Amino acid sequence: MRLLLSSADTGEELIRWQRATSDYRRCHQRKEFCNWPKLRPLPLRPISYLMVGDYSMKELKTIERRIASLNNHLFPKPSLFSECRQLSSSPASAEDSYRRIHGEVSEEPVVWRPALDESGKEFTDIHYEKAVGEGIAKITINRPERRNAFGPHTIKELIRAFNDARDDSSIGAIILTGKGTKAFCSGGDQALRTSDGYTDFESFGRLNVLDLQVQIRRLPKPVIAMVAGYAVGGGHVLHMVCDLTIAAENAIFGQTGAKAKVSSYFASDIFHVQVGSFDAGYGSSIMSRLIGPKKAKEMWFLSRFYNAYEAEKMGLVNAVVKLENLELETVKWCREILRNSPTAIRVLKSALNAVDDGHAGLQDLGGNATYIFYGTEEANEGKRAFMERRCPDYSKFPRRP
Ligand SMILES: CC(C)(COP(=O)(O)OP(=O)(O)OC[C@H]1O[C@@H](n2cnc3c(N)ncnc32)[C@H](O)[C@@H]1OP(=O)(O)O)[C@@H](O)C(=O)NCCC(=O)NCCSC(=O)c1cc(O)c2ccccc2c1O
């Protein structure tokens, strides 16, 4: 259905609009502030016949396009396109064509169903859940009495849950979070720390959180950290290796490792932290990428804590929301991701990590190329020829520029 200017609009109103749109365009090009005159929004209605003033059809089309575009900016609500729905959380124009076609992201509360691991075992240190009827998995570190600090067993369970979410083709986005509102994760459990790592049920120590970091980084689905309260030490590194971070207003971010004795400043409070540890792997390199080397050095050398808004400004988190909205907002981000092409997202995640991950990054990206190539007729010809014990005929496949 074409939208045309209603014949009810007088030529005068139209002329005022045309002048205003030209002024606006000029100001916009010069990046100047433009005083927008008081004009009533021109209603756009379908009509079969159009005749306004002395304007040619071409001129009218140009005016119509400009008015539509300006109306989108100036009168987002109520919409000229009354049938369109709005995506409230999006920073983009509420009425762009994507939103007109796809509509709102659902704000319905999510229903979680407990999930078991691949061998049907119950988890102890984590909760693992999947959203009913949607492709979202949620993995929650469940040690709130220790601010969700992890031991080797916690990490083993996290690895199993992430493996399951990776293998489950109905899952397209994974949330990592911590139980309660006081902490996302406070890093390695210091009570389990030994001279060779962390140990709980074994006689030797491990630093197996490093395996989990690599797993998250290579997982071909987006992993979103949902952070309430503290994300510190190894817990801070965990949120950094996730693809996105949504933070509640009460979130606090920091590295504690280099601290020899006391006092790190946050909002003029002094915290007493004393752990003596560092993550010179992803914990350093990814941080430097995210917030720049100077800020990364500040974060590690001074061991300060940063609030959610400071973290957002630094580029550590994607969004800050009210604590009570944290889960729904995170779920909405997942739902928005889930509307998009899984293969595009898979390759993009790999591509965005490739340079930083060196050979391993290229290997992952290369693997994605092979994965896509296997779906082509050209690749299939090779396989068929082998199976049929004949020479492959690649002549029919174009050598594209
Ligand atoms: C996180 C805090 C700032 C919270 O302070 P708050 O005042 O809210 O709470 P409490 O301090 O009273 O804590 C409540 C309760 O939890 C226990 N707890 C908290 N964190 C841990 C922890 N990491 N380990 C063990 N226990 C913890 C605390 O003792 C209290 O217990 P009670 O029995 O007394 O009630 C604050 O708690 C804090 O600063 N925590 C320490 C955070 C920290 O320094 N983490 C870094 C550890 S090192 C690390 O994470 C790490 C792990 C690895 O596997 C690595 C591998 C390779 C390289 C580097 C690694 C690495 O650095």
The ligand as an ORCA input file, in Angstrom:
! r2SCAN-3c Opt
* xyz 0 1
  C      33.912     -9.689     46.438
  C      34.107     -8.844     47.694
  C      34.560     -7.437     47.328
  C      32.757     -8.781     48.406
  O      32.846     -8.043     49.566
  P      31.645     -8.121     50.636
  O      32.026     -7.191     51.724
  O      30.350     -7.913     49.951
  O      31.599     -9.618     51.130
  P      32.651    -10.414     52.027
  O      34.034    -10.030     51.705
  O      32.226    -10.349     53.436
  O      32.437    -11.879     51.430
  C      31.318    -12.648     51.843
  C      31.800    -14.044     52.025
  O      32.294    -14.521     50.755
  C      33.627    -14.951     50.903
  N      34.338    -14.685     49.660
  C      34.215    -13.633     48.881
  N      35.046    -13.722     47.849
  C      35.710    -14.884     47.977
  C      36.716    -15.552     47.235
  N      37.181    -15.055     46.076
  N      37.168    -16.704     47.699
  C      36.682    -17.255     48.824
  N      35.737    -16.663     49.592
  C      35.254    -15.494     49.166
  C      34.175    -14.118     52.039
  O      35.293    -14.724     52.610
  C      32.978    -14.107     52.989
  O      32.922    -15.337     53.634
  P      32.538    -15.407     55.200
  O      32.677    -16.856     55.551
  O      33.522    -14.527     55.885
  O      31.138    -14.893     55.280
  C      35.139     -9.462     48.610
  O      34.620    -10.650     49.146
  C      36.443     -9.755     47.939
  O      37.234     -8.886     47.721
  N      36.683    -11.021     47.597
  C      37.925    -11.469     47.035
  C      37.900    -11.221     45.553
  C      39.206    -11.575     44.923
  O      40.243    -11.067     45.300
  N      39.212    -12.433     43.904
  C      40.349    -12.743     43.122
  C      40.853    -14.110     43.463
  S      42.169    -14.626     42.382
  C      41.286    -15.261     41.055
  O      40.148    -15.030     40.924
  C      41.939    -16.104     40.049
  C      41.447    -17.345     39.802
  C      42.027    -18.156     38.853
  O      41.570    -19.400     38.668
  C      43.094    -17.698     38.077
  C      43.683    -18.492     37.103
  C      44.739    -18.017     36.374
  C      45.226    -16.756     36.604
  C      44.659    -15.955     37.551
  C      43.586    -16.428     38.318
  C      42.961    -15.622     39.290
  O      43.434    -14.381     39.569
*
